[in-house]
């Protein structure tokens, strides 16, 4: 994992905005990676969220076991509803905590 401090801060801010109650979801049928990749903050300092989420989610306790799709969706809900939303928020909080550790090591 080679991310600059600026990339980690951008990633953290995007994930925090997707965690918030007033999250900006461009496509509610898509997951974290797609919505983070297409977030308005991901422009000047690009972060590849498909790689970041794959790399940082592997020790998440609720991981599906499949790196490309760490969340096992409940197809009774859209990705940003019900249990699927709870899992996405939990995963994003987990990744934000890992980002905070990496940022602390960069001081």
MDAnalysis code that builds the backbone (N, CA, C; Angstrom):
import MDAnalysis as mda
import numpy as np

u = mda.Universe.empty(321, n_residues=107, atom_resindex=np.repeat(np.arange(107), 3), trajectory=True)
u.add_TopologyAttr("name", ["N", "CA", "C"] * 107)
u.add_TopologyAttr("resid", np.arange(1, 108))
u.add_TopologyAttr("resname", ["UNK", "UNK", "UNK", "UNK", "UNK", "UNK", "UNK", "UNK", "UNK", "UNK", "UNK", "UNK", "UNK", "UNK", "UNK", "UNK", "UNK", "UNK", "UNK", "UNK", "UNK", "UNK", "UNK", "UNK", "UNK", "UNK", "UNK", "UNK", "UNK", "UNK", "UNK", "UNK", "UNK", "UNK", "UNK", "UNK", "UNK", "UNK", "UNK", "UNK", "UNK", "UNK", "UNK", "UNK", "UNK", "UNK", "UNK", "UNK", "UNK", "UNK", "UNK", "UNK", "UNK", "UNK", "UNK", "UNK", "UNK", "UNK", "UNK", "UNK", "UNK", "UNK", "UNK", "UNK", "UNK", "UNK", "UNK", "UNK", "UNK", "UNK", "UNK", "UNK", "UNK", "UNK", "UNK", "UNK", "UNK", "UNK", "UNK", "UNK", "UNK", "UNK", "UNK", "UNK", "UNK", "UNK", "UNK", "UNK", "UNK", "UNK", "UNK", "UNK", "UNK", "UNK", "UNK", "UNK", "UNK", "UNK", "UNK", "UNK", "UNK", "UNK", "UNK", "UNK", "UNK", "UNK", "UNK"])
u.atoms.positions = np.array([
    [0.845, -1.185, 0.000],
    [0.000, 0.000, 0.000],
    [0.882, 1.237, 0.000],
    [0.885, 1.926, -1.081],
    [1.631, 3.170, -1.160],
    [0.679, 4.311, -1.473],
    [0.271, 5.015, -0.437],
    [-0.607, 6.158, -0.590],
    [0.079, 7.368, 0.017],
    [-0.095, 8.510, -0.614],
    [0.439, 9.741, -0.047],
    [-0.472, 10.195, 1.081],
    [0.037, 11.088, 1.888],
    [-0.760, 11.657, 2.967],
    [-2.001, 12.343, 2.400],
    [-1.815, 13.038, 1.297],
    [-2.937, 13.737, 0.663],
    [-3.997, 12.740, 0.178],
    [-3.570, 11.640, -0.423],
    [-4.519, 10.619, -0.880],
    [-5.292, 10.012, 0.293],
    [-4.595, 9.738, 1.378],
    [-5.264, 9.161, 2.550],
    [-6.273, 10.138, 3.141],
    [-5.913, 11.416, 3.183],
    [-6.853, 12.413, 3.695],
    [-8.074, 12.542, 2.792],
    [-7.868, 12.531, 1.482],
    [-8.997, 12.591, 0.545],
    [-9.881, 11.355, 0.735],
    [-9.267, 10.175, 0.804],
    [-10.025, 8.941, 0.994],
    [-10.835, 8.996, 2.290],
    [-10.210, 9.439, 3.346],
    [-10.898, 9.537, 4.638],
    [-12.096, 10.479, 4.541],
    [-11.902, 11.653, 3.942],
    [-12.992, 12.630, 3.837],
    [-14.142, 12.109, 2.988],
    [-13.818, 11.406, 1.915],
    [-14.872, 10.831, 1.076],
    [-15.637, 9.758, 1.849],
    [-14.926, 8.877, 2.527],
    [-15.599, 7.827, 3.297],
    [-16.458, 8.425, 4.408],
    [-15.940, 9.445, 5.084],
    [-16.735, 10.095, 6.132],
    [-17.998, 10.727, 5.554],
    [-17.893, 11.277, 4.351],
    [-19.091, 11.877, 3.745],
    [-20.102, 10.797, 3.350],
    [-19.628, 9.607, 2.982],
    [-20.550, 8.513, 2.657],
    [-21.150, 7.880, 3.917],
    [-20.459, 8.002, 5.036],
    [-20.972, 7.500, 6.310],
    [-22.066, 8.419, 6.856],
    [-21.950, 9.711, 6.595],
    [-22.855, 10.695, 7.199],
    [-24.301, 10.480, 6.762],
    [-25.223, 10.977, 7.575],
    [-26.654, 10.855, 7.296],
    [-27.042, 11.486, 5.959],
    [-26.383, 12.576, 5.589],
    [-26.717, 13.278, 4.336],
    [-25.766, 12.868, 3.213],
    [-25.425, 11.577, 3.199],
    [-24.469, 11.055, 2.227],
    [-24.912, 11.351, 0.803],
    [-23.925, 11.629, -0.027],
    [-24.175, 11.867, -1.443],
    [-23.906, 10.586, -2.211],
    [-24.952, 9.834, -2.464],
    [-24.832, 8.590, -3.212],
    [-25.279, 8.885, -4.638],
    [-24.366, 8.743, -5.579],
    [-24.716, 8.999, -6.977],
    [-25.608, 7.895, -7.534],
    [-25.315, 6.666, -7.173],
    [-26.098, 5.534, -7.666],
    [-26.357, 4.589, -6.509],
    [-27.611, 4.532, -6.060],
    [-27.918, 3.729, -4.878],
    [-27.871, 2.227, -5.146],
    [-27.741, 1.814, -6.373],
    [-27.612, 0.388, -6.670],
    [-26.146, -0.031, -6.776],
    [-25.221, 0.933, -6.586],
    [-23.782, 0.647, -6.625],
    [-23.220, 0.705, -5.210],
    [-22.039, 0.135, -5.025],
    [-21.435, 0.048, -3.703],
    [-20.530, 1.212, -3.340],
    [-19.697, 0.987, -2.336],
    [-18.802, 2.013, -1.807],
    [-17.799, 2.461, -2.873],
    [-17.144, 1.518, -3.506],
    [-16.070, 1.854, -4.451],
    [-16.569, 2.776, -5.560],
    [-17.658, 2.395, -6.190],
    [-18.182, 3.195, -7.298],
    [-18.541, 4.607, -6.840],
    [-19.258, 4.699, -5.732],
    [-19.687, 6.009, -5.252],
    [-18.518, 6.851, -4.762],
    [-17.505, 6.228, -4.172],
    [-16.317, 6.968, -3.739],
    [-15.500, 7.419, -4.945],
    [-15.348, 6.533, -5.935],
    [-14.599, 6.883, -7.157],
    [-15.216, 8.090, -7.849],
    [-16.530, 8.199, -7.807],
    [-17.245, 9.252, -8.519],
    [-17.645, 10.420, -7.618],
    [-17.093, 10.467, -6.417],
    [-17.384, 11.549, -5.471],
    [-16.711, 12.835, -5.941],
    [-17.369, 13.957, -5.691],
    [-16.830, 15.248, -6.144],
    [-15.467, 15.567, -5.541],
    [-15.133, 15.014, -4.381],
    [-13.829, 15.283, -3.761],
    [-12.701, 14.481, -4.402],
    [-13.055, 13.455, -5.180],
    [-12.036, 12.580, -5.773],
    [-11.668, 13.104, -7.165],
    [-11.160, 14.311, -7.216],
    [-10.821, 14.879, -8.519],
    [-9.364, 15.336, -8.595],
    [-8.970, 16.255, -7.751],
    [-7.600, 16.789, -7.810],
    [-6.569, 15.726, -7.401],
    [-6.814, 15.077, -6.289],
    [-5.942, 14.011, -5.805],
    [-6.715, 12.716, -5.927],
    [-6.468, 11.998, -7.003],
    [-7.238, 10.789, -7.287],
    [-6.845, 9.645, -6.357],
    [-7.855, 8.938, -5.874],
    [-7.663, 7.735, -5.065],
    [-8.413, 6.598, -5.763],
    [-7.733, 5.495, -6.001],
    [-8.369, 4.321, -6.579],
    [-9.028, 3.548, -5.435],
    [-10.332, 3.729, -5.280],
    [-11.042, 3.116, -4.159],
    [-11.212, 1.610, -4.316],
    [-11.204, 1.129, -5.534],
    [-11.299, -0.323, -5.717],
    [-10.078, -0.996, -5.072],
    [-8.893, -0.431, -5.287],
    [-7.678, -0.969, -4.667],
    [-7.658, -0.708, -3.169],
    [-7.971, 0.511, -2.766],
    [-7.910, 0.883, -1.353],
    [-8.833, 0.005, -0.515],
    [-10.063, -0.156, -0.937],
    [-11.026, -0.956, -0.168],
    [-10.593, -2.422, -0.148],
    [-10.143, -2.928, -1.273],
    [-9.680, -4.313, -1.327],
    [-8.513, -4.534, -0.366],
    [-7.567, -3.605, -0.355],
    [-6.374, -3.739, 0.489],
    [-6.673, -3.527, 1.962],
    [-7.559, -2.604, 2.279],
    [-7.777, -2.247, 3.683],
    [-8.915, -3.007, 4.352],
    [-9.652, -3.796, 3.599],
    [-10.798, -4.491, 4.193],
    [-10.503, -5.939, 4.567],
    [-9.339, -6.455, 4.186],
    [-9.097, -7.895, 4.320],
    [-9.150, -8.430, 5.752],
    [-8.939, -7.611, 6.765],
    [-9.032, -8.091, 8.150],
    [-10.309, -7.640, 8.851],
    [-11.211, -7.046, 8.094],
    [-12.500, -6.627, 8.653],
    [-13.251, -7.886, 9.102],
    [-13.733, -7.917, 10.348],
    [-14.348, -9.137, 10.883],
    [-15.556, -9.666, 10.096],
    [-16.247, -8.794, 9.372],
    [-17.449, -9.219, 8.645],
    [-17.176, -9.426, 7.154],
    [-15.920, -9.526, 6.789],
    [-15.517, -9.650, 5.379],
    [-16.138, -10.895, 4.737],
    [-16.586, -10.732, 3.501],
    [-17.231, -11.829, 2.764],
    [-16.256, -12.939, 2.378],
    [-14.958, -12.625, 2.371],
    [-13.955, -13.585, 1.927],
    [-13.544, -13.382, 0.477],
    [-14.188, -12.446, -0.192],
    [-13.895, -12.157, -1.595],
    [-13.397, -10.716, -1.680],
    [-12.102, -10.531, -2.010],
    [-11.478, -9.208, -1.967],
    [-12.209, -8.142, -2.776],
    [-12.706, -8.483, -3.940],
    [-13.356, -7.490, -4.797],
    [-14.709, -7.042, -4.246],
    [-15.335, -7.892, -3.439],
    [-16.649, -7.576, -2.859],
    [-16.656, -7.970, -1.387],
    [-16.093, -7.134, -0.520],
    [-15.975, -7.516, 0.888],
    [-17.297, -7.621, 1.638],
    [-18.367, -7.055, 1.068],
    [-19.675, -7.108, 1.731],
    [-20.541, -8.158, 1.041],
    [-21.066, -9.068, 1.831],
    [-22.025, -10.050, 1.321],
    [-23.404, -9.390, 1.375],
    [-23.906, -8.963, 0.216],
    [-25.181, -8.256, 0.160],
    [-26.359, -9.150, 0.508],
    [-27.334, -8.526, 1.163],
    [-28.641, -9.132, 1.363],
    [-29.503, -8.574, 0.233],
    [-29.878, -9.407, -0.713],
    [-30.559, -8.925, -1.915],
    [-32.003, -8.517, -1.686],
    [-32.464, -8.552, -0.442],
    [-33.783, -8.015, -0.111],
    [-33.740, -6.487, -0.058],
    [-32.518, -5.920, -0.048],
    [-32.335, -4.477, 0.059],
    [-31.420, -3.974, -1.049],
    [-31.564, -2.678, -1.368],
    [-30.569, -2.016, -2.212],
    [-29.275, -1.928, -1.412],
    [-28.136, -1.668, -2.073],
    [-26.872, -1.598, -1.339],
    [-26.845, -0.576, -0.194],
    [-27.632, 0.499, -0.289],
    [-27.585, 1.558, 0.713],
    [-28.836, 1.564, 1.578],
    [-29.405, 0.378, 1.824],
    [-30.582, 0.229, 2.671],
    [-30.387, -0.929, 3.646],
    [-31.092, -0.864, 4.744],
    [-31.164, -1.971, 5.694],
    [-29.823, -2.524, 6.124],
    [-29.748, -3.854, 6.157],
    [-28.527, -4.541, 6.601],
    [-27.333, -4.169, 5.721],
    [-27.558, -4.004, 4.412],
    [-26.471, -3.638, 3.508],
    [-25.874, -2.282, 3.874],
    [-26.724, -1.327, 4.228],
    [-26.242, -0.013, 4.660],
    [-25.436, -0.148, 5.948],
    [-25.937, -0.929, 6.894],
    [-25.215, -1.128, 8.164],
    [-23.827, -1.711, 7.910],
    [-23.735, -2.690, 7.034],
    [-22.429, -3.298, 6.721],
    [-21.510, -2.295, 6.033],
    [-22.044, -1.501, 5.107],
    [-21.223, -0.501, 4.417],
    [-20.674, 0.532, 5.402],
    [-21.533, 1.004, 6.287],
    [-21.085, 1.986, 7.281],
    [-20.024, 1.375, 8.181],
    [-20.245, 0.142, 8.630],
    [-19.271, -0.528, 9.493],
    [-17.933, -0.691, 8.770],
    [-17.962, -1.108, 7.518],
    [-16.721, -1.274, 6.745],
    [-16.019, 0.072, 6.558],
    [-16.760, 1.105, 6.220],
    [-16.132, 2.420, 6.014],
    [-15.520, 2.949, 7.305],
    [-16.177, 2.741, 8.433],
    [-15.601, 3.152, 9.719],
    [-14.320, 2.376, 9.999],
    [-14.323, 1.101, 9.684],
    [-13.135, 0.262, 9.861],
    [-11.981, 0.796, 9.014],
    [-12.260, 1.122, 7.772],
    [-11.208, 1.625, 6.882],
    [-10.731, 2.998, 7.318],
    [-11.640, 3.857, 7.775],
    [-11.230, 5.171, 8.295],
    [-10.281, 4.988, 9.477],
    [-10.553, 4.015, 10.341],
    [-9.658, 3.788, 11.492],
    [-8.282, 3.316, 11.007],
    [-8.234, 2.501, 9.963],
    [-6.946, 2.070, 9.405],
    [-6.214, 3.241, 8.759],
    [-6.954, 4.118, 8.095],
    [-6.352, 5.319, 7.500],
    [-5.757, 6.194, 8.593],
    [-6.496, 6.347, 9.701],
    [-5.985, 7.168, 10.814],
    [-4.663, 6.605, 11.340],
    [-4.547, 5.302, 11.428],
    [-3.291, 4.672, 11.877],
    [-2.179, 4.992, 10.893],
    [-2.445, 4.828, 9.601],
    [-1.423, 5.135, 8.581],
    [-1.020, 6.601, 8.627],
    [-1.997, 7.484, 8.789],
    [-1.678, 8.925, 8.863],
    [-0.828, 9.226, 10.098],
    [-1.134, 8.554, 11.215],
    [-0.350, 8.742, 12.434],
    [1.085, 8.286, 12.273],
    [1.302, 7.266, 11.456],
    [2.647, 6.761, 11.206],
    [3.432, 7.670, 10.276],
    [2.747, 8.566, 9.565],
    [3.417, 9.442, 8.603],
    [3.932, 10.724, 9.225],
    [3.601, 10.946, 10.475],
    [4.009, 12.197, 11.132],
    [5.498, 12.290, 11.295],
])
